Amino acid sequence: MAVALMTFVAMVVRTIIKVYVTEPDTEKKGGVIGNSVLDALIIAVTVVVVAVPEGLPLAVTISLAFSVSKMYNE
């Protein structure tokens, strides 16, 4: 979640710098920023969706190891 948030913030800041500093004469600044924020949000959600299954096997393995040790003691 933290990486997705940092990615989102970095992309939005990059767009704001691009629109207001490097290209100040750009028309339709709101549209450019809006599209960029939407793209950044989509990428951040994608990062979260891709990262969640990576931790799932580890959680299942730890849970099974804990349960097996409890069953062994019983």
PLY file of the C-alpha trace (Angstrom):
ply
format ascii 1.0
element vertex 74
property float x
property float y
property float z
element edge 73
property int vertex1
property int vertex2
end_header
0.00 0.00 0.00
2.84 2.35 0.86
4.56 1.78 -2.48
1.30 2.35 -4.34
0.74 5.60 -2.43
4.29 6.78 -3.13
3.86 5.93 -6.83
0.60 7.86 -6.98
2.09 10.92 -5.26
5.22 10.86 -7.45
3.20 10.68 -10.65
0.88 13.51 -9.61
3.79 15.73 -8.52
5.60 15.00 -11.79
2.53 16.05 -13.75
2.03 19.24 -11.75
5.68 20.19 -12.27
5.38 19.42 -15.98
2.20 21.47 -16.42
3.08 24.50 -14.30
6.88 24.71 -14.53
8.20 23.23 -17.76
5.18 23.94 -19.98
3.37 26.93 -18.42
1.68 27.97 -21.67
-0.22 24.68 -22.01
-3.95 25.08 -22.54
-6.45 22.83 -20.78
-4.28 22.34 -17.69
-7.17 20.89 -15.72
-7.78 18.20 -18.31
-4.13 17.24 -18.43
-3.90 17.06 -14.64
-7.21 15.17 -14.39
-6.14 12.55 -16.90
-2.77 12.20 -15.21
-4.36 11.75 -11.78
-6.67 9.09 -13.21
-3.72 7.28 -14.81
-1.77 7.48 -11.55
-4.73 6.07 -9.62
-5.06 3.17 -12.06
-1.36 2.37 -11.76
-1.49 2.56 -7.94
-4.46 0.18 -7.82
-2.64 -2.16 -10.22
0.41 -2.18 -7.93
-1.78 -3.16 -4.97
-3.62 -5.86 -6.91
-0.37 -7.37 -8.17
1.34 -7.21 -4.77
-1.40 -8.91 -2.72
-1.04 -12.42 -4.21
2.74 -12.31 -3.63
2.26 -12.43 0.14
-0.52 -15.02 0.11
1.66 -18.16 -0.13
3.83 -16.94 2.74
0.80 -16.32 4.95
-0.63 -19.75 4.15
2.70 -21.45 4.87
3.10 -19.71 8.22
-0.47 -20.53 9.17
-0.06 -24.20 8.26
3.25 -24.47 10.11
1.69 -22.99 13.24
-1.34 -25.31 13.02
0.78 -28.41 12.43
2.94 -27.64 15.45
-0.17 -27.19 17.63
-1.63 -30.49 16.37
1.67 -32.24 17.04
1.66 -31.01 20.65
-1.89 -32.26 21.17
0 1
1 2
2 3
3 4
4 5
5 6
6 7
7 8
8 9
9 10
10 11
11 12
12 13
13 14
14 15
15 16
16 17
17 18
18 19
19 20
20 21
21 22
22 23
23 24
24 25
25 26
26 27
27 28
28 29
29 30
30 31
31 32
32 33
33 34
34 35
35 36
36 37
37 38
38 39
39 40
40 41
41 42
42 43
43 44
44 45
45 46
46 47
47 48
48 49
49 50
50 51
51 52
52 53
53 54
54 55
55 56
56 57
57 58
58 59
59 60
60 61
61 62
62 63
63 64
64 65
65 66
66 67
67 68
68 69
69 70
70 71
71 72
72 73
